[in-house]
Amino acid sequence: LTIPSKAKVYYVSNSGNDSNDGLTPKTAWASLSKASSVKGSSGTKTYVLFERGGLWSGQLVTSNHVTYSAYGSGDKPKLYASPFNAGGSENASKWVKNANNIWTFTSSQLKNDVGSLIFDDSLYATKRFTRYAIKSDLNFYHDYTNGVIYLYSTSNPATRFESIEFNAGKNVISAKSYVTIDNLCIKFGGRHGVGAATAFELTVKNCEFGWIGGSLHRPGQSNTRLGNAVE
């Protein structure tokens, strides 16, 4: 990535701190919320760079006239809309068994309609629209009002799978106009990978997308579901 000499550049790293100034790799910020606070302008080249090899959970909200890309070496920075990984033995107690192989998982962070659950980055859960339609392995229903996942599983899901990610009901990146998104790994968004809506002059390049979609367009009103890598 070639950056003009007079550009504004902000760095984001898993080892950073939001109390830093973000102006160098050694004084990098840490969070997506801090990265989302950057404001661009038409007269200044502005960059927000994520450290390669890092992973951020949540949503990145872009600003007009900003480029979002990567620095350092290694894998593309990972931006996941899934709020957390619910797999692995350390999470086994969070899954509660009910009757007929139905397991529940409850979290206040699951109140946006979940499009699917992804297991070990290779299997997905099939969404049902009522609790009583869950009759096969890895079928699920989401009570988004109360943040409860109902999943059919032959055993505790967290002991079956090391990784359980949620296609949270949001865009992984919410894009504005005159934005470039480059060299990022974008996954587990229940709506869109890059949600552009009315944005224009949007450039997306060198990115990796996986497991996008499944969330309801209008929860409670329609069963139409979303899922574009780039809207």
ROLOKOL-682552 format. One line per 4 residues: number of its first residue (from 1); their letters; for each residue z, x, y of N, C-alpha, C, O. Coordinates in Angstrom, 3 decimals. Layout:
<rs>
NUM = a = Z,X,Y,Z,X,Y,Z,X,Y,Z,X,Y; ...
</rs>
This chain:
<rs>
1 = ltip = 0.000,0.853,-1.192,0.000,0.000,0.000,0.000,0.884,1.235,0.888,1.719,1.410; -0.998,0.700,2.093,-1.096,1.462,3.344,-0.508,0.631,4.482,-0.958,-0.481,4.759; 0.502,1.194,5.130,1.196,0.468,6.192,0.889,1.126,7.529,1.089,2.333,7.663; 0.414,0.386,8.522,0.151,0.959,9.848,1.398,1.602,10.446,2.516,1.161,10.182
5 = skak = 1.208,2.627,11.236,2.334,3.422,11.742,3.286,2.624,12.632,4.476,2.935,12.682; 2.798,1.614,13.326,3.643,0.858,14.240,4.131,-0.466,13.642,4.627,-1.334,14.360; 3.986,-0.610,12.334,4.390,-1.861,11.690,5.910,-1.946,11.551,6.600,-0.927,11.521; 6.414,-3.161,11.467,7.803,-3.400,11.124,7.883,-3.540,9.604,7.140,-4.321,9.010
9 = vyyv = 8.788,-2.781,8.973,8.907,-2.797,7.514,10.363,-3.029,7.131,11.265,-2.365,7.641; 10.577,-3.973,6.232,11.915,-4.265,5.728,11.914,-4.104,4.202,10.962,-4.501,3.530; 12.980,-3.525,3.669,13.072,-3.218,2.244,14.160,-4.082,1.591,15.203,-4.356,2.183; 13.879,-4.501,0.353,14.820,-5.338,-0.402,14.986,-4.722,-1.792,14.003,-4.454,-2.483
13 = snsg = 16.243,-4.500,-2.194,16.526,-3.841,-3.466,17.726,-4.494,-4.134,18.626,-4.986,-3.454; 17.742,-4.501,-5.467,18.915,-5.004,-6.187,20.153,-4.176,-5.908,21.270,-4.657,-6.098; 19.980,-2.942,-5.463,21.117,-2.090,-5.122,21.427,-2.105,-3.630,22.273,-1.342,-3.164; 20.745,-2.970,-2.877,20.945,-3.041,-1.441,22.129,-3.916,-1.049,22.910,-4.353,-1.894
17 = ndsn = 22.242,-4.158,0.250,23.336,-4.966,0.793,22.815,-5.683,2.036,22.186,-5.071,2.899; 23.080,-6.969,2.116,22.562,-7.742,3.246,23.185,-7.347,4.583,22.680,-7.741,5.634; 24.265,-6.582,4.562,24.858,-6.099,5.806,24.128,-4.864,6.336,24.383,-4.434,7.461; 23.223,-4.291,5.539,22.407,-3.168,6.001,21.362,-3.629,7.002,21.202,-4.828,7.235
21 = dglt = 20.637,-2.661,7.603,19.588,-3.035,8.555,18.251,-3.312,7.869,17.352,-3.882,8.487; 18.105,-2.917,6.594,16.887,-3.192,5.851,15.685,-2.356,6.231,14.581,-2.615,5.752; 15.868,-1.363,7.078,14.730,-0.639,7.642,14.279,0.559,6.821,13.223,1.128,7.100; 15.052,0.957,5.814,14.668,2.066,4.949,15.052,1.710,3.508,15.880,0.822,3.302
25 = pkta = 14.471,2.379,2.511,14.892,2.126,1.129,16.384,2.378,0.903,17.004,1.709,0.077; 16.967,3.340,1.632,18.394,3.632,1.456,19.291,2.613,2.145,20.476,2.516,1.827; 18.739,1.855,3.082,19.528,0.817,3.772,18.912,-0.562,3.532,18.858,-1.403,4.429; 18.451,-0.768,2.300,17.743,-2.003,1.950,18.679,-3.212,1.934,19.890,-3.082,1.754
29 = wasl = 18.084,-4.387,2.127,18.796,-5.636,1.913,18.843,-5.938,0.415,18.263,-5.215,-0.395; 19.547,-7.024,0.061,19.705,-7.349,-1.350,19.088,-8.685,-1.766,18.641,-8.819,-2.905; 19.054,-9.676,-0.872,18.816,-11.050,-1.315,17.488,-11.638,-0.840,16.873,-11.163,0.115; 17.073,-12.688,-1.544,15.895,-13.440,-1.119,16.160,-14.174,0.192,15.256,-14.316,1.016
33 = skas = 17.382,-14.637,0.389,17.685,-15.342,1.637,17.537,-14.421,2.837,17.059,-14.842,3.890; 17.945,-13.159,2.682,17.783,-12.209,3.779,16.306,-11.898,3.999,15.847,-11.810,5.138; 15.558,-11.730,2.895,14.119,-11.497,3.020,13.432,-12.683,3.685,12.460,-12.508,4.420; 13.938,-13.898,3.429,13.342,-15.097,4.019,13.655,-15.240,5.503,13.046,-16.060,6.191
37 = svkg = 14.603,-14.444,5.998,14.989,-14.551,7.407,14.055,-13.784,8.338,14.118,-13.953,9.556; 13.189,-12.942,7.775,12.272,-12.144,8.609,11.266,-13.069,9.294,10.705,-13.965,8.662; 11.047,-12.847,10.574,10.083,-13.631,11.338,8.940,-12.727,11.792,9.164,-11.682,12.402; 7.723,-13.142,11.487,6.557,-12.376,11.907,5.985,-12.895,13.211,6.387,-13.944,13.715
41 = ssgt = 5.042,-12.143,13.744,4.348,-12.562,14.964,2.910,-12.077,14.892,2.606,-11.116,14.186; 2.036,-12.736,15.615,0.610,-12.415,15.549,0.301,-11.032,16.110,-0.728,-10.448,15.771; 1.170,-10.501,16.960,0.879,-9.220,17.592,1.430,-8.007,16.867,1.156,-6.878,17.271; 2.210,-8.213,15.791,2.858,-7.095,15.102,2.651,-7.223,13.602,2.839,-8.300,13.035
45 = ktyv = 2.261,-6.119,12.951,2.166,-6.105,11.494,3.582,-6.019,10.919,4.332,-5.097,11.241; 3.936,-6.967,10.081,5.291,-7.023,9.522,5.201,-7.073,7.996,4.394,-7.811,7.431; 6.046,-6.271,7.342,6.051,-6.190,5.882,7.463,-6.389,5.349,8.431,-5.894,5.926; 7.572,-7.114,4.246,8.811,-7.201,3.473,8.481,-6.668,2.084,7.647,-7.235,1.379
49 = lfer = 9.140,-5.573,1.691,8.812,-4.894,0.447,9.980,-4.969,-0.532,11.112,-4.633,-0.184; 9.703,-5.408,-1.749,10.705,-5.498,-2.812,10.577,-4.278,-3.722,9.473,-3.820,-4.018; 11.720,-3.766,-4.158,11.690,-2.576,-5.002,11.173,-2.917,-6.398,11.606,-3.886,-7.021; 10.244,-2.100,-6.866,9.715,-2.286,-8.212,10.824,-2.137,-9.247,11.743,-1.334,-9.081
53 = gglw = 10.725,-2.920,-10.312,11.744,-2.913,-11.361,12.882,-3.879,-11.113,13.703,-4.092,-12.005; 12.960,-4.477,-9.918,14.039,-5.397,-9.585,13.720,-6.829,-9.969,12.576,-7.174,-10.266; 14.763,-7.660,-9.958,14.616,-9.082,-10.272,15.469,-9.893,-9.305,16.641,-9.587,-9.086; 14.861,-10.942,-8.724,15.562,-11.843,-7.804,15.400,-13.278,-8.282,14.294,-13.702,-8.617
57 = sgql = 16.491,-14.024,-8.314,16.475,-15.424,-8.720,16.671,-16.303,-7.493,17.553,-16.059,-6.670; 15.830,-17.331,-7.386,15.923,-18.227,-6.231,14.549,-18.526,-5.677,13.582,-18.631,-6.432; 14.453,-18.662,-4.373,13.190,-18.988,-3.725,12.988,-18.101,-2.506,13.904,-17.908,-1.707; 11.780,-17.564,-2.371,11.396,-16.823,-1.179,10.638,-17.758,-0.247,9.629,-18.344,-0.638
61 = vtsn = 11.118,-17.898,0.978,10.433,-18.693,2.002,9.799,-17.712,2.983,10.500,-16.940,3.637; 8.495,-17.743,3.081,7.794,-16.759,3.909,7.775,-17.188,5.373,8.154,-18.303,5.729; 7.320,-16.262,6.198,7.102,-16.523,7.614,5.650,-16.214,7.956,5.025,-15.377,7.305; 5.118,-16.871,8.954,3.760,-16.568,9.402,3.610,-15.082,9.743,4.536,-14.455,10.260
65 = hvty = 2.427,-14.529,9.444,2.064,-13.170,9.848,2.930,-12.089,9.191,3.251,-11.082,9.822; 3.307,-12.297,7.922,4.089,-11.296,7.195,3.413,-11.007,5.858,2.887,-11.916,5.215; 3.427,-9.744,5.441,2.961,-9.334,4.120,4.172,-9.062,3.240,5.098,-8.358,3.644; 4.159,-9.628,2.026,5.241,-9.444,1.054,4.677,-8.668,-0.126,3.731,-9.113,-0.776
69 = sayg = 5.268,-7.494,-0.402,4.697,-6.643,-1.432,5.786,-5.802,-2.088,6.957,-6.180,-2.073; 5.403,-4.653,-2.668,6.297,-3.848,-3.486,6.354,-2.411,-2.982,5.433,-1.932,-2.321; 7.464,-1.725,-3.310,7.564,-0.291,-3.058,8.238,0.372,-4.255,8.853,-0.298,-5.084; 8.116,1.678,-4.334,8.731,2.417,-5.429,7.800,2.507,-6.623,6.585,2.368,-6.486
73 = sgdk = 8.378,2.742,-7.805,7.591,2.883,-9.023,8.145,1.973,-10.103,9.302,1.557,-10.042; 7.307,1.662,-11.102,7.742,0.811,-12.199,7.086,-0.549,-12.179,6.049,-0.742,-11.545; 7.704,-1.504,-12.885,7.149,-2.856,-12.992,7.130,-3.560,-11.646,7.907,-3.237,-10.747; 6.233,-4.525,-11.523,6.199,-5.342,-10.307,7.567,-6.002,-10.086,8.222,-6.387,-11.055
77 = pkly = 8.001,-6.135,-8.849,9.234,-6.881,-8.584,9.124,-8.305,-9.130,8.093,-8.958,-8.970; 10.190,-8.781,-9.774,10.190,-10.099,-10.394,10.893,-11.099,-9.485,12.046,-10.899,-9.104; 10.191,-12.178,-9.141,10.775,-13.284,-8.388,10.777,-14.511,-9.294,9.716,-15.023,-9.653; 11.969,-14.983,-9.664,12.138,-16.104,-10.578,12.793,-17.265,-9.832,13.819,-17.081,-9.177
81 = aspf = 12.208,-18.456,-9.926,12.868,-19.633,-9.358,14.037,-20.082,-10.224,14.942,-20.756,-9.732; 14.034,-19.717,-11.510,15.159,-20.044,-12.385,16.441,-19.470,-11.803,16.490,-18.281,-11.488; 17.491,-20.292,-11.650,18.692,-19.806,-10.970,19.489,-18.782,-11.766,20.242,-17.995,-11.193; 19.324,-18.791,-13.102,20.074,-17.856,-13.944,19.525,-17.921,-15.364,18.768,-18.829,-15.706
85 = nagg = 19.911,-16.958,-16.178,19.611,-16.942,-17.602,20.782,-17.585,-18.347,21.919,-17.129,-18.227; 20.508,-18.639,-19.113,21.560,-19.342,-19.853,21.579,-18.972,-21.331,22.213,-19.657,-22.133; 20.891,-17.898,-21.695,20.861,-17.465,-23.082,21.833,-16.330,-23.344,22.481,-15.833,-22.423; 21.932,-15.921,-24.600,22.820,-14.830,-24.978,24.205,-15.322,-25.332,24.662,-16.348,-24.827
89 = sena = 24.871,-14.585,-26.202,26.169,-15.023,-26.717,27.213,-15.212,-25.617,28.138,-16.008,-25.781; 27.080,-14.492,-24.495,28.050,-14.629,-23.409,28.000,-16.017,-22.763,28.937,-16.411,-22.068; 26.908,-16.759,-22.992,26.770,-18.099,-22.425,26.973,-19.210,-23.454,26.790,-20.387,-23.143; 27.353,-18.839,-24.681,27.463,-19.828,-25.750,28.458,-20.942,-25.421,28.222,-22.101,-25.762
93 = skwv = 29.560,-20.604,-24.767,30.590,-21.608,-24.461,30.146,-22.607,-23.396,30.774,-23.652,-23.224; 29.063,-22.290,-22.679,28.578,-23.184,-21.622,27.717,-24.320,-22.182,27.462,-25.314,-21.501; 27.274,-24.156,-23.426,26.515,-25.212,-24.095,27.489,-26.039,-24.944,28.231,-25.488,-25.757; 27.481,-27.350,-24.751,28.424,-28.243,-25.435,27.652,-29.120,-26.407,26.677,-29.776,-26.041
97 = knan = 28.115,-29.117,-27.673,27.418,-29.905,-28.684,27.846,-31.359,-28.640,29.036,-31.671,-28.583; 26.848,-32.253,-28.669,27.069,-33.680,-28.776,26.563,-34.143,-30.146,26.341,-33.317,-31.032; 26.384,-35.414,-30.320,25.904,-35.925,-31.607,24.434,-35.589,-31.833,23.682,-35.389,-30.878; 24.032,-35.527,-33.086,22.625,-35.408,-33.482,21.925,-34.184,-32.902,20.795,-34.271,-32.423
101 = niwt = 22.609,-33.046,-32.951,22.017,-31.768,-32.509,21.628,-31.742,-31.036,20.757,-30.967,-30.642; 22.254,-32.566,-30.228,22.000,-32.550,-28.782,23.060,-31.671,-28.116,24.260,-31.882,-28.289; 22.595,-30.690,-27.356,23.475,-29.779,-26.620,23.284,-30.011,-25.126,22.166,-30.226,-24.658; 24.386,-29.964,-24.387,24.304,-30.151,-22.938,24.698,-28.869,-22.199,25.546,-28.095,-22.643
105 = ftss = 24.051,-28.691,-21.073,24.377,-27.574,-20.171,24.428,-28.159,-18.775,23.487,-28.825,-18.343; 25.522,-27.914,-18.067,25.734,-28.529,-16.753,25.912,-27.464,-15.686,26.664,-26.505,-15.864; 25.199,-27.647,-14.560,25.331,-26.721,-13.433,24.923,-27.411,-12.146,23.963,-28.181,-12.119; 25.651,-27.133,-11.086,25.296,-27.676,-9.771,23.999,-27.080,-9.257,23.397,-27.612,-8.324
109 = qlkn = 23.559,-25.975,-9.860,22.292,-25.354,-9.456,21.083,-25.971,-10.159,19.958,-25.504,-9.981; 21.307,-27.011,-10.952,20.206,-27.663,-11.676,20.015,-29.096,-11.194,19.825,-30.008,-11.999; 20.065,-29.288,-9.883,19.894,-30.625,-9.321,18.524,-30.814,-8.683,18.294,-31.806,-7.992; 17.609,-29.867,-8.910,16.192,-30.072,-8.655,15.528,-30.253,-10.010,15.803,-29.492,-10.937
113 = dvgs = 14.665,-31.239,-10.139,14.104,-31.606,-11.440,13.507,-30.406,-12.178,12.551,-29.791,-11.706; 14.078,-30.082,-13.335,13.629,-28.947,-14.135,12.379,-29.325,-14.919,12.353,-30.356,-15.592; 11.356,-28.502,-14.835,10.086,-28.795,-15.495,10.067,-28.428,-16.959,9.442,-29.121,-17.762; 10.743,-27.346,-17.323,10.836,-26.934,-18.715,11.915,-25.876,-18.852,12.424,-25.365,-17.854
117 = lifd = 12.259,-25.552,-20.073,13.118,-24.416,-20.378,12.264,-23.420,-21.149,11.489,-23.807,-22.025; 12.405,-22.134,-20.823,11.605,-21.095,-21.455,12.537,-20.194,-22.258,13.518,-19.673,-21.729; 12.226,-20.015,-23.528,13.089,-19.278,-24.447,12.459,-17.926,-24.797,11.346,-17.858,-25.319; 13.199,-16.852,-24.498,12.757,-15.490,-24.811,11.336,-15.204,-24.320,10.596,-14.431,-24.927
121 = dsly = 10.974,-15.846,-23.205,9.668,-15.618,-22.577,8.503,-15.905,-23.518,7.413,-15.365,-23.334; 8.728,-16.769,-24.548,7.659,-17.007,-25.522,7.569,-18.455,-26.009,6.512,-18.876,-26.480; 8.660,-19.229,-25.903,8.667,-20.631,-26.324,9.099,-21.507,-25.159,9.815,-21.053,-24.266; 8.662,-22.771,-25.168,9.052,-23.683,-24.103,9.580,-24.990,-24.672,9.235,-25.380,-25.787
125 = atkr = 10.418,-25.660,-23.895,10.945,-26.966,-24.280,10.006,-28.066,-23.792,9.359,-27.936,-22.753; 9.944,-29.152,-24.565,9.103,-30.294,-24.217,9.941,-31.351,-23.507,10.976,-31.787,-24.012; 9.476,-31.755,-22.330,10.249,-32.672,-21.489,10.090,-34.119,-21.952,8.981,-34.574,-22.234; 11.212,-34.833,-22.025,11.220,-36.269,-22.291,11.852,-36.977,-21.099,12.649,-36.394,-20.365
129 = ftry = 11.484,-38.239,-20.919,11.912,-38.942,-19.706,13.123,-39.836,-19.916,13.602,-40.461,-18.969; 13.629,-39.906,-21.157,14.902,-40.564,-21.408,15.684,-39.726,-22.417,15.090,-38.989,-23.205; 16.999,-39.834,-22.396,17.845,-39.106,-23.348,17.537,-39.521,-24.779,17.641,-38.709,-25.699; 17.158,-40.782,-24.973,17.023,-41.337,-26.316,15.691,-40.956,-26.961,15.466,-41.252,-28.135
133 = aiks = 14.802,-40.298,-26.202,13.524,-39.832,-26.760,13.619,-38.401,-27.291,12.632,-37.853,-27.783; 14.797,-37.802,-27.193,14.980,-36.424,-27.679,15.269,-36.478,-29.178,16.396,-36.749,-29.595; 14.229,-36.215,-29.986,14.386,-36.361,-31.436,13.846,-35.167,-32.216,13.905,-35.161,-33.445; 13.323,-34.160,-31.528,12.751,-32.991,-32.203,13.283,-31.717,-31.574,13.711,-31.710,-30.420
137 = dlnf = 13.254,-30.645,-32.341,13.767,-29.361,-31.871,13.071,-28.932,-30.580,11.845,-28.981,-30.475; 13.875,-28.510,-29.602,13.446,-28.020,-28.296,12.796,-29.107,-27.447,11.999,-28.807,-26.557; 13.131,-30.367,-27.717,12.881,-31.437,-26.749,14.066,-31.490,-25.790,15.195,-31.202,-26.185; 13.817,-31.858,-24.528,14.938,-31.938,-23.587,14.744,-33.066,-22.587,13.632,-33.539,-22.351
141 = yhdy = 15.853,-33.473,-22.015,15.889,-34.423,-20.919,16.772,-33.829,-19.823,17.781,-33.184,-20.110; 16.385,-34.050,-18.568,17.166,-33.517,-17.454,17.700,-34.649,-16.598,16.929,-35.414,-16.018; 19.005,-34.754,-16.519,19.680,-35.645,-15.568,19.895,-34.833,-14.299,20.941,-34.211,-14.113; 18.882,-34.847,-13.421,18.940,-33.985,-12.235,19.970,-34.454,-11.221,20.439,-33.656,-10.409
145 = tngv = 20.330,-35.727,-11.250,21.349,-36.224,-10.319,22.677,-35.518,-10.540,23.386,-35.204,-9.584; 23.013,-35.269,-11.809,24.287,-34.638,-12.152,24.143,-33.194,-12.624,25.131,-32.544,-12.966; 22.915,-32.700,-12.641,22.689,-31.310,-13.038,22.958,-31.044,-14.507,23.497,-29.996,-14.863; 22.580,-32.001,-15.376,22.852,-31.865,-16.809,21.543,-31.773,-17.591,20.660,-32.618,-17.447
149 = iyly = 21.433,-30.730,-18.423,20.329,-30.577,-19.360,20.783,-31.069,-20.727,21.843,-30.667,-21.208; 19.989,-31.939,-21.363,20.206,-32.378,-22.741,19.102,-31.755,-23.592,17.924,-32.045,-23.385; 19.469,-30.911,-24.534,18.489,-30.176,-25.332,18.754,-30.367,-26.818,19.884,-30.198,-27.277; 17.723,-30.718,-27.568,17.829,-30.775,-29.021,17.677,-29.353,-29.553,16.676,-28.686,-29.291
153 = stsn = 18.672,-28.900,-30.296,18.625,-27.563,-30.883,19.377,-27.570,-32.206,20.439,-28.182,-32.315; 18.833,-26.897,-33.203,19.437,-26.865,-34.526,20.724,-26.048,-34.562,21.491,-26.147,-35.519; 20.967,-25.243,-33.530,22.230,-24.510,-33.383,22.424,-24.225,-31.902,21.574,-24.581,-31.086; 23.541,-23.582,-31.546,23.818,-23.298,-30.130,22.641,-22.546,-29.511,22.295,-21.463,-29.983
157 = patr = 22.015,-23.097,-28.460,20.835,-22.464,-27.882,21.074,-21.019,-27.437,20.183,-20.177,-27.548; 22.279,-20.736,-26.934,22.563,-19.399,-26.411,22.671,-18.358,-27.515,22.474,-17.169,-27.262; 22.983,-18.786,-28.742,23.013,-17.838,-29.850,21.648,-17.737,-30.522,21.374,-16.768,-31.230; 20.785,-18.741,-30.301,19.418,-18.674,-30.832,18.529,-17.776,-29.982,17.655,-17.083,-30.503
161 = fesi = 18.760,-17.793,-28.656,17.851,-17.119,-27.730,18.622,-16.242,-26.755,19.627,-16.665,-26.183; 18.146,-15.028,-26.574,18.760,-14.122,-25.605,18.440,-14.533,-24.175,19.215,-14.268,-23.256; 17.304,-15.178,-23.995,16.885,-15.578,-22.656,16.539,-17.060,-22.644,15.705,-17.516,-23.426; 17.179,-17.806,-21.758,16.824,-19.204,-21.506,16.701,-19.364,-19.995,17.703,-19.377,-19.280
165 = efna = 15.480,-19.484,-19.524,15.215,-19.652,-18.092,14.784,-21.086,-17.828,14.197,-21.736,-18.693; 15.079,-21.576,-16.627,14.780,-22.945,-16.241,13.627,-22.965,-15.229,13.663,-22.249,-14.229; 12.619,-23.777,-15.491,11.580,-23.981,-14.485,12.140,-24.902,-13.402,11.906,-26.110,-13.400; 12.882,-24.294,-12.486,13.571,-25.068,-11.446,12.562,-25.822,-10.594,11.445,-25.353,-10.375
169 = gknv = 12.970,-27.005,-10.110,12.069,-27.900,-9.394,11.787,-27.459,-7.972,12.075,-28.182,-7.019; 11.224,-26.273,-7.833,10.881,-25.735,-6.517,9.732,-24.760,-6.669,9.397,-24.355,-7.783; 9.125,-24.382,-5.553,8.150,-23.290,-5.563,8.905,-21.970,-5.666,9.984,-21.827,-5.092; 8.346,-21.006,-6.394,8.962,-19.681,-6.395,8.841,-19.073,-4.999,9.799,-18.511,-4.467
173 = isak = 7.650,-19.196,-4.416,7.422,-18.733,-3.045,6.862,-19.895,-2.235,5.868,-20.510,-2.620; 7.498,-20.184,-1.129,7.005,-21.200,-0.207,6.255,-20.487,0.917,6.865,-19.803,1.740; 4.940,-20.647,0.951,4.093,-19.813,1.812,3.702,-20.516,3.104,3.411,-21.712,3.130; 3.706,-19.733,4.166,3.225,-20.197,5.470,1.818,-19.628,5.716,1.171,-19.150,4.784
177 = syvt = 1.354,-19.679,6.955,0.002,-19.233,7.289,-0.034,-17.751,7.659,0.977,-17.167,8.049; -1.224,-17.157,7.527,-1.457,-15.738,7.827,-0.510,-14.850,7.007,0.048,-13.879,7.519; -0.343,-15.196,5.747,0.579,-14.482,4.862,-0.211,-13.790,3.761,-1.195,-14.330,3.256; 0.235,-12.579,3.390,-0.297,-11.886,2.219,0.833,-11.686,1.215,1.917,-11.224,1.572
181 = idnl = 0.573,-12.036,-0.039,1.528,-11.836,-1.139,0.853,-10.923,-2.143,-0.205,-11.253,-2.678; 1.460,-9.780,-2.398,0.775,-8.716,-3.130,1.721,-8.033,-4.112,2.843,-7.672,-3.756; 1.256,-7.856,-5.362,1.967,-7.035,-6.339,3.356,-7.554,-6.695,4.302,-6.774,-6.802; 3.482,-8.868,-6.878,4.751,-9.461,-7.302,4.568,-10.183,-8.640,3.480,-10.674,-8.940
185 = cikf = 5.624,-10.245,-9.432,5.661,-11.024,-10.673,6.398,-12.325,-10.378,7.571,-12.302,-10.003; 5.723,-13.452,-10.542,6.201,-14.745,-10.054,6.315,-15.704,-11.239,5.308,-16.042,-11.862; 7.553,-16.150,-11.559,7.759,-16.947,-12.763,8.791,-18.062,-12.570,9.590,-18.050,-11.635; 8.738,-19.021,-13.491,9.771,-20.048,-13.688,9.958,-20.957,-12.478,11.086,-21.272,-12.099
189 = ggrh = 8.856,-21.374,-11.877,8.908,-22.387,-10.828,8.432,-23.716,-11.385,7.345,-23.789,-11.959; 9.217,-24.759,-11.227,8.835,-26.055,-11.765,7.758,-26.753,-10.958,7.092,-27.657,-11.462; 7.579,-26.339,-9.695,6.545,-26.949,-8.861,5.319,-26.021,-8.830,4.362,-26.248,-9.570; 5.336,-24.995,-7.997,4.211,-24.064,-7.931,4.733,-22.634,-7.875,5.876,-22.393,-7.484
193 = gvga = 3.882,-21.687,-8.271,4.241,-20.284,-8.117,4.270,-19.919,-6.644,5.296,-19.486,-6.120; 3.133,-20.097,-5.978,3.043,-19.974,-4.524,2.657,-21.350,-3.998,1.527,-21.802,-4.189; 3.594,-22.008,-3.339,3.338,-23.323,-2.764,2.854,-23.180,-1.340,3.580,-22.694,-0.474; 1.616,-23.605,-1.097,1.016,-23.378,0.218,0.920,-24.643,1.057,0.990,-24.576,2.284
197 = ataf = 0.759,-25.812,0.402,0.674,-27.101,1.107,-0.355,-27.034,2.238,-1.555,-26.990,1.968; 0.087,-27.027,3.493,-0.845,-27.046,4.622,-1.110,-25.655,5.193,-1.712,-25.537,6.260; -0.675,-24.608,4.508,-0.883,-23.251,5.025,-2.362,-22.880,4.969,-3.120,-23.413,4.159; -2.756,-21.963,5.839,-4.124,-21.436,5.810,-4.084,-19.930,6.052,-3.059,-19.375,6.448
201 = eltv = -5.244,-19.270,5.799,-5.311,-17.799,5.875,-4.242,-17.164,4.971,-3.494,-16.284,5.396; -4.189,-17.632,3.720,-3.233,-17.111,2.735,-3.971,-16.215,1.750,-4.991,-16.609,1.185; -3.448,-15.001,1.546,-4.024,-14.064,0.586,-3.010,-13.776,-0.507,-1.881,-13.376,-0.224; -3.411,-13.979,-1.757,-2.565,-13.656,-2.907,-3.360,-12.708,-3.797,-4.447,-13.052,-4.262
205 = knce = -2.818,-11.510,-4.034,-3.582,-10.525,-4.811,-2.646,-9.667,-5.661,-1.478,-9.471,-5.325; -3.184,-9.164,-6.762,-2.460,-8.229,-7.642,-1.154,-8.790,-8.174,-0.249,-8.023,-8.502; -1.031,-10.121,-8.270,0.211,-10.742,-8.712,0.112,-11.182,-10.174,-0.977,-11.398,-10.705; 1.268,-11.309,-10.799,1.372,-11.813,-12.169,2.114,-13.136,-12.135,3.171,-13.239,-11.512
209 = fgwi = 1.572,-14.153,-12.801,2.194,-15.472,-12.841,2.510,-15.851,-14.283,1.744,-15.536,-15.194; 3.640,-16.529,-14.490,3.960,-17.017,-15.820,4.913,-18.206,-15.770,5.807,-18.273,-14.926; 4.702,-19.144,-16.695,5.617,-20.277,-16.869,5.836,-21.038,-15.557,6.939,-21.052,-15.011; 4.781,-21.661,-15.070,4.832,-22.421,-13.823,4.616,-23.903,-14.124,3.714,-24.257,-14.883
213 = ggsl = 5.446,-24.776,-13.527,5.159,-26.202,-13.536,6.071,-27.047,-14.393,7.027,-26.556,-14.993; 5.755,-28.335,-14.438,6.476,-29.305,-15.246,7.387,-30.229,-14.477,7.748,-31.288,-14.991; 7.779,-29.871,-13.248,8.691,-30.725,-12.478,7.963,-31.939,-11.913,6.765,-31.897,-11.631; 8.715,-33.012,-11.759,8.142,-34.250,-11.246,7.805,-34.124,-9.767,8.547,-33.532,-8.983
217 = hrpg = 6.659,-34.702,-9.412,6.250,-34.693,-8.006,7.230,-35.495,-7.159,7.671,-35.044,-6.102; 7.560,-36.680,-7.634,8.545,-37.528,-6.938,9.547,-38.029,-7.966,9.348,-39.096,-8.546; 10.621,-37.279,-8.203,11.611,-37.683,-9.208,12.134,-39.093,-8.966,12.491,-39.457,-7.845; 12.172,-39.878,-10.038,12.655,-41.248,-9.936,11.608,-42.252,-9.512,11.847,-43.458,-9.574
221 = qsnt = 10.421,-41.766,-9.070,9.374,-42.669,-8.605,8.099,-42.571,-9.436,7.378,-43.556,-9.601; 7.830,-41.391,-9.952,6.557,-41.182,-10.660,6.748,-40.112,-11.734,7.562,-39.202,-11.573; 5.991,-40.225,-12.836,6.014,-39.228,-13.889,4.927,-38.152,-13.706,4.715,-37.325,-14.593; 4.248,-38.170,-12.561,3.255,-37.133,-12.274,3.957,-35.785,-12.110,4.938,-35.671,-11.375
225 = rlgn = 3.449,-34.780,-12.793,4.106,-33.479,-12.753,3.226,-32.423,-12.093,2.001,-32.539,-12.060; 3.874,-31.404,-11.574,3.210,-30.351,-10.798,3.036,-29.088,-11.633,3.534,-29.002,-12.755; 2.319,-28.101,-11.071,2.219,-26.824,-11.759,0.972,-26.022,-11.462,0.115,-25.877,-12.334; 0.846,-25.496,-10.252,-0.233,-24.564,-9.929,0.345,-23.164,-9.762,1.432,-23.014,-9.203
229 = ave = -0.352,-22.144,-10.230,0.058,-20.782,-9.929,0.039,-20.597,-8.404,1.025,-20.163,-7.808; -1.098,-20.933,-7.788,-1.218,-20.893,-6.325,-1.715,-22.256,-5.867,-2.797,-22.697,-6.254; -0.912,-22.919,-5.036,-1.306,-24.237,-4.546,-2.313,-24.074,-3.413,-2.779,-25.066,-2.853
</rs>
